[in-house]
Amino acid sequence: MTGCARRKTVFALGHLYESQFAALNNVGWNIDVDGVNKIWLENPPKIPGTVLPGERDSILLKLQGLGLATAVERRDTQVGPNERVFALLPKGADFVRYAKGTS
């Protein structure tokens, strides 16, 4: 993985953490699909330097493969038809806190 790809992956994980941690932590990490879709709609990841439509999905799927995030069911009434929605997993939150030195 190149340095640029690594930065994009770290940025994406950081965005999931900043936008979803409080909501997921408040419900004991029981992923509320509607809640995650609402958060995604209000604050979708904007990863600097991603130009191709599938690039963001590729980055987030990489996080899923590492067990740091997971894809959740998309709600047609909340996000667009071509959107993939991802939720932060506890392991992803732990990784972000560790990287920030706040674990």
Stockholm file with secondary structure:
# STOCKHOLM 1.0

chainA/1-103         MTGCARRKTVFALGHLYESQFAALNNVGWNIDVDGVNKIWLENPPKIPGTVLPGERDSILLKLQGLGLATAVERRDTQVGPNERVFALLPKGADFVRYAKGTS
#=GR chainA/1-103 SS CCHHHHHHHHHHHHHHHHHHHHHHHHTTTCCCHHHHHHHHHHSCCCCTTCCSHHHHHHHHHHHHHTTSEEEECCCTTTSCTTCCEEEECHHHHHHHHHHHTCC
#=GC SS_cons         CCHHHHHHHHHHHHHHHHHHHHHHHHTTTCCCHHHHHHHHHHSCCCCTTCCSHHHHHHHHHHHHHTTSEEEECCCTTTSCTTCCEEEECHHHHHHHHHHHTCC
//
